[in-house]
Amino acid sequence: MEWKEAKKFDFNLGFVIMALTIIGLLNLYSATHAQSTTGLSKMFLSQATWMGIGWLIFISVSLINYSFIKHFVWFIYVTNLILLGSVKYFGKSFLGAQRWLDFGFFRFQPSETMKISLVLVLSLIFARHLKKQALDLQDLILPAIVTIIPFALTVTQPDLGTALIMIIILGSMVLYIGLRLKLILIALALMCLAAPLTWSFGMKDYQKQRVLNFLNPGKDLRGGGYNSRQSKIAVGSGNLFGRGYMQGTQSQLEFLPERHTDFIFSVLSEEHGFIGSTLTIILFFLLFISILRVAQSTEDPYGSLVCVGVGTILFWHFFINVGMVIGILPVVGVPLPLLSYGGSSMVTTMGSLGLVSSVSLKRFFF
């Protein structure tokens, strides 16, 4: 890449990503340091390594012309679909879920990379419609098929949270392009009809219990409602300025479950209070605004849709995770991007942000 092109790098985007990754690493250290006598827990060292790899991927993808990837989109999608399907037969189980492929030196979660694969293939399908009339029914058949297949495979793992993100990706991209009013009304009617069927036949007992605990938080505080209750205690006890770094009682005394993954934001809220939580949320919104700005400024429909898809993934992960932590949404296994522990999530997030950065660099040449 020439220096003239390098100077067009979106440093605002890079700064926000850097700030969030630093916050994530410091927060994870606080959440896990008690697990090691030296303070450098295995989880922290692993996350630091994956974060370094993530930054290398971000820079590498930024330097690649994203339009080159269009030639390999279907290959990427099918390969990821095969890996996702193989989880049922070769996957590693953990806490009742079978979502990972164990390669010895690391565990890979295909559903994480499937989300960005889905964005790439849907962007390719929808690109020709972006500047034309609203989508009609026949325009949705192929996108629905390529979404439903990984959705079904992910639900069986079971991982309803990630599966729903896939449906949301499709819905968000469709709404961004435009949909005829009659199809919107039909979709809403189908959702209403599908809700009771999903409850009766598509959800496992523990998933139903999570919804019931959400609707009645005080019903089972020592059982299914325990996680949500402890999370809300942690968030509330942070008050305005927090208890201080590594001083949170809920996290340090291990009352807070899954504090390194699903409830990592609870740790941040308890230790840094309303001020720290708000500043972190502001950084996330600056990230979303940066992504949408790139999507709207590029002249290439494919690049614009890739940015919308990436923004959709990150926004809904953020919204669902934070909503779950503060008790306005049921508890589901959706990580907080750049903050929650997980190599697959970190690498996928940084790679997808690299795509946005690549679109940002190349938008000046269309």
N, C-alpha and C positions, 0 to 999 in steps of 0.2 A: 504494500500500500504506500503510495506516495505521500510526502509530507503535507502537500496541499489538501489531500483527502483526509489525512489524520487530524488536521486542524478542525475539521468539521465534526469530529467526535462530540457526542452529546455529553458534556462533562457534568451537566446537572443530573442526568440519569445515572452516570457513574458515581457521583458523589452520594446520591441517595442509596444506591445499592451498597456502597462501601459502608455508609453509616449503619445500615440495617444489619449487615453481616458482622460488624464489630459489636453492636448491641447484642446480637444473637449469641456470639461466642462468649462474651462476658457474662451474659445471663445464664448460659449453659454451664459455665464454670461454677457459678454460684449454686446452681441446682444439683450439681454432681460432685463437688469437691470433697464432700464427706465420705464418698465411696473409696477414697484412696488416702493413704497416710501422707503422701506428698502433695495432695490437693489436685494433682493432674490425673484425673480419673481416665479410665480406658475410653469412656464415652467422649470426654472432652478432647482427648488426643485424636480419636477417630474423626470427630466432627471437624477439628482443625485441619486434619489432612484432607478430608473431603471438601472443605471450604477452599483450600489451596488449589485442589484439582478443579473445583468449580470455577474459580477465577481464571485458570488457564483455559478452560472450555469457553468461558464468556469472551475472553480476548480473541481466541482462535475463531470462534463463530462470528464475532464482530468483523473480522478481517475477510471472511468469506462472503462472496456475493450471494445473498440469500436466494436469488432467482435460480442459481445453479442447483439448489436443492430440489427444485420442482421436478427435475428429471428422475429423482429417486424417491419421490413421495410415496408412490404405491408400494415400492419395495420396502421402505421403512415401515409403512402401515402393516403390511402382511407379515413381515418378520416379527414385529411387536405383537401381532395377533397370535402368532404361533407360540411365542414365549408366554403370553398371557394364558393361552389354553393349556400349555404344558404344566402350569402351576398345579392343576388338579391332580396330575399324576406324579410329578416330581417335586412339588413344592414343600417348603418347610413350614410346619405349623408352630404358632406362638400365640398363647392366650386364647386358644380356641379358633383362631383364624389361620387360613392357609393362603398366604399372599406372597411368599418370597421364594426365590430360587437360590439355593445355597451353592456358591461356587468356591467354597473353602475359605478364601481370603476376604470375601465380602458377600453379603446377601443383597440380591437384586430384586426390586419390586416392580414387575412389568407394568402394573396398573399406573404407576407414576409416569413412566415414559409414554404409555399409551395415550395419555391426555394430550401431550404435545404432538404425537403422531396423528391423533384425531384432528387437531387444529390444522396441521399441514395439509391433510387430505381434504378436509372441508373447505379450506381456503382455496385449494386448487379447483374444487367443484364449483364453488360459488363465485369465483373471480369474474366470470363472464357476465354475472347478473348485477354486479355492484353498481354500475352506472346506467342500468336499464330499468325497466318497469318492475314493480313488486313481484315477488315470487308467487308462483301458482302451484297447484297440487302436484303436478308432474315434476316440478323442479325439486320437490322434497323427497321423492322416492329413494334415490340413490343416497343422499345424505342420511336419511333415516336408517337405511340398511347398514351403512358403515358405522353408525353410532350404536345401533341396537345390539350388534354382535359383541363388541367389547363390553357394553353395558351388561349384557346377560352373563358373560364370563366373569365379570367382576362381582356381580351380585352373589354368585355361587361360592365365593371364596370364604366367608361372606365379607363384603366391604361395600355396604350400601352408600356410605358417604361419598366415596370416590366414584361409584357408579352414577350417583345423582349429578356429580360435577360434569360427567360426560354428557348427560342430557341437557344440563344448563349451558354447556359450551355450544351445542347445536342450537338451542333456543336463542341464546344471546346473539349468535352470528346471523341467524335468520331475522331477528328483529332489527339488527343493524342494517341489513340490506333492505328490508321492507317486506311485509307480508300482507296479502289481501285481507280485508276486514272479515270476510266470511270464513276464512281459514283460521283466523284468530279465535273467532267465536266457536268454531268446531273444535279447535284444540282445547279451549277452556271446558267445553262440554265433555270431551273425552277424559280430561283430567279429573273432573268430578265423578265420572263413572268409574274410572280406574282406581280411585282412592279406596273405596271399600274392598275391591278385589285385591288390591295390593296388601291391605291390612290383613285380610283373611288368608291369602295364599302366598303372598310374596315376602312377608316379613317373618323372621324367626321370633321365638318367644322373648329372647333377651332384647331384641330391637323394639318389640311392642312395649316391653317393660320400661325402656328408656323414654318412650313417648309418654307413657302413663306417669312416670316419675316427674317428667317435665310439667305435665298438666297439674299434678298434685305433689309438689316438692317435699312436703312434710310427711308423706305417707310411709316412706321406708328409708329413714335417714341412715340406718346402719347397714342397709343392703344396697339396692339399686340406686338410691338417691344419695349415697355417701360421697361419690366423686364430685357431683355438682355442689353439694353442700359445703364441702371443704374448699372448693375453688372459690365460692362466693365469700366464705369467711376470709380467705387469703386476700382477695381483691378488696373487700371492705376494710380489713385491718390496716391496709396501707395508708388510709386517710389521704391527706393532701401531699405530703412529702415522702411518705414511705418509712419503713422501719430501718432502712439503711442497707447497703450492699452486704450480702451474706448474713443478714440479721433477721430474715423472715422466719417466724416460728413455724408456720404451716409447712414451709418447704424444708427448712433445716432440720426440723424434728420429724420429718417424713410423715406428717399427717396427710399431705397433699399427694395423691397418687398420680402416676404418669407425669410427674412434674418436668421431665426432660423432653416430653413429646407433646401430647394433646393439651397439657395444662402449663406449658412454658410461659404463657402470658400471665398466668396467675402469679408465678414467681416474680416476674417483672413488676406487676401491680403492687404486690405486697411490699417489695423492697424499695420501690421508687415512687409509689403512691400515684395519686391522680395526675400530678405534673409529669412524671416519667412516662406513664401510660399514654397521656395525651400527646406528648412529644413524639412517641413512637408511632401512634396512630396518624399523626400529621405527616410523618415521613412516609408511611404507607400510601397516604393519599397523594403526596407529591410524586410517588412512584407511579401510581395509576394515571395521574394527570399527564406525566411525561410520556407514558405509553400511548395514551389517547392522542396527544399532540402529534406524535410521530405518525400514528395511523391516519390522522386527518390531513397531514401535510404532504404525504407521499402521493405521487400521481399513479403509482402502480397498484391496481386493485388487489393483486395477490399479496403484496407486502402490507397493504392496509389491513386486510383480513387476518393475516398472521398476527399483527399487533393486537387487533381486537380479540382474537382467540387467546393470546397470551395474557392480555389484561383481564379477560374473563376468568381464566383459571386462577390467577393470583388474587383478584378481588374476592371471588366467592370462597376461596380458601380462607382468606383473611376474615371475611364477614361471618362465615359459619364458625370458625374457631373462636373468635372473640365473643360472638353471640353465645356459644356454648359455655365459655368460661364465666361469663357474667350472668348466665341463667336465663337468657331470653330465647334460647334454642335448645333442643334436646342434645344430649351428649352423643357425638358421633366421632369416628376416628379420622378426622381431617386435620392435618398438621398446619402450623402457621408458617408460611413461606419465610425462609432465611433465618428463622429463629428456632423452630423445632428440630430436635435431633433426628438425623436420618440421612444416610449417604445418597440414596436414590432420589429423595426429595431435593436435596441440595444441588446435586448435579443437574437434575432436570430443570430446576428453577433457573440456575445460572445459564444453562444452555438456551432456554427459552428467552431469557433476557438478552442473551447474545444475539438472537435472531432480531429482536427489536432494535438493538444497537446497529446491526447490519443494515436494517431497513433505514434507520436514521442516517447512516453514512451514504447509502446509495440513493436516497430520495432526491439528491441534487442532480442526478444524472439521467432522470427520466424526462 
